[in-house]
């Protein structure tokens, strides 16, 4: 893909899925048991599987505060489609697809010492100690059950009834009880496409926007006049700018194309081999770097290095050999003057190149208006 832009230069001689899960504690069940308070269940992601993914195998992390004051030997977790009522306990029906039977107890804090996890069914299990042990009053505790399969249906609310027992096998009446709730969530899948991209523009000037990014909408027309009349005793200078960026894997190359400065049959010699500016010698050339010396005091200030500077990562644009040396100029039509090869050819964010032109003439240069039309072509390789 080639994107040409033309610059007309003249002079005169002697003239750029996330689902949120909100968990809440429901009214606790009593069933002749004290309260388990500060109850919370967090559905934790495992790898790329979101914690609330329907049918996802994830971790269920429980946090709650035990009233304490009793010996606890086991804690039961029952996954149900309904919460425990304050006046009666409905039968626990497991959510469709929920499977905690193969889960493991991977973390415990606070009230610890639970060494076994026993599955009662797909939706019920308990953890137990070797023997019951006392729990201090208002003991904060947490337990992570890893490898729980969530219910199959999306956006399904389910409940987990938690009960503590003095026995090590959940037999007998519960000591303390409470219920937490959680929900699966419909995954939000976002898809977008970044196509092959090339941004390239030329003009007398190209400006940076407020984000310090070259903005091609600011490119000014490319009808440029040299800063002074051509003379054997002085050097005439001019500048133009261009901006380029691409996501091409092999980067881009920018060529300059067009004749040298011409007035009728009279020409100014293109600098075929890189050379310094020499007054009184027929020379037309350019470079793409900041120059430090020139006959015109304003010329060093108008020239500039590529900006932002190449960093071999997201900025790779650079002046090509023969056009990358300060105060040295060259012009050969069709030659590469810039590329995105800094740190290895590749994609690059937008940068601004400043082309600096010189004209020197001998005293015998015929009078006339000298012009040329230069076309810059940026070619990406995908």
Protein Blocks (a to p, Z undefined) as FASTA:
>chain_A
ZZdddddddddehiaacdddddddddddfklpacdehiacddddehjbcfklghiacddd
dddddebhiacfbdcddddfbdcdfkbccdddddehiacklgccfbdehjehiabdcdfb
fkbccdddfbdcdddehiacddddehiacdfbghiacdddddddfbfnogajdfbdcddd
ddddddddddddddddddddddfbdcddfkopacfklpccfbdcdfbdcdfkbccddddd
dddddfbfnlpadddedddddehjbccdddfbgcdddehiacdddddbdcfbdfblklmm
mgccdddddehlmbmbdcdehilcghiacddehiafbdcfegiaaddddddddddddddd
dfklccddddddddddddddZZ
